[in-house]
Amino acid sequence: MIYAWHEAQWQQIAACGDNIPNAWLISGRRGIGKTAFARHLSSVLLCENPPKPFESCGVCASCRLNEQGLHPDFYELTPKKDEEDNAKKLLQIKIEEVREVIKNIHLTPLRGHRRVILIHPAEAMNVQAANALLKVLEEPSETVVFILVSHSKDRLLPIIKSRCRHFPLNMPTKTAAVEFLQQQKVPNAFEMLAFHGGSPLFEFDAELDDLRQQLLAVLSVPRMVAILDFAALFDRKKQPLSLFLEWFNKWLVDLIAALHGDDEEVLFYPQYAKKLTELANKLNFSNIFALYDQSIRLVPYGQHTLNVKLTVECLLIDYLKLTL
Ligand SMILES: [Zn+2]
């Protein structure tokens, strides 16, 4: 299944007809339906009895096996959560996993006419894994199609990208995305969509949403006691620093936009547009940029087990100082 907002692009990809590349790179923003699109493409490539080029029949053995996730010629590489389900750990696709999938790549497909290997997100491959993949991309087999999905194609090795046919997927329009969220009964569809930068596919987690609302309350009226309470609360929830940084940095980006005096520019927290403009009027442009810079520098450490509570406190106290 593909999302309604990708129908037109599906027609474009379908226009490839028999000209199927050895590897596709499907890129675009996180949460817009790239993996669904790639899975749909896989099912079409595996169908044994396509009614038309780039359509799957839905009834052949391959289509049925694929629907149940049991197709022996379909492989999926995606980072696995570790046993402790440690949210603080960065998830990677490792070389052993790539090797396991590619070891039989030159053998005849088990069921149909080709094998399909879906890798998502491709940037989760570590360097060794990416190099192992590169070797097979350099010696393509006619019966194997790779589909790489990427939220951030700039993080892929250029040589890997050069081996793929690039297919960037569009964002849905705001209207289509809000309509979709309302159908899914996501509360505050407009606000949630803004927070996710216009990408409508996200898991709504009421507990995290509540935690984020508490941070926004602290940011809109910063007070020392509230800051210390929030940092302690965030720490108790055992969430990675990256989550805090995402929420906080989006606030700073909105604040910088509001500094220009145009609350229409507020992207992520439109419900706070007025408050952001009020705060922005009191702030010094270079100070707020310096804080943003400081916070952005921490992003690479977002999954590290450094002292999350202390880091959250420091950033929020620096923020408080700016508003005094
Ligand atoms: Zn079929």
Boltz pocket constraint, residues with backbone or C-beta under 6 A from the ligand:
constraints:
  - pocket:
      binder: B
      contacts: [[A, 43], [A, 46], [A, 47], [A, 48], [A, 49], [A, 50], [A, 56], [A, 57], [A, 58], [A, 59], [A, 60], [A, 61], [A, 62], [A, 63]]
      max_distance: 6.0
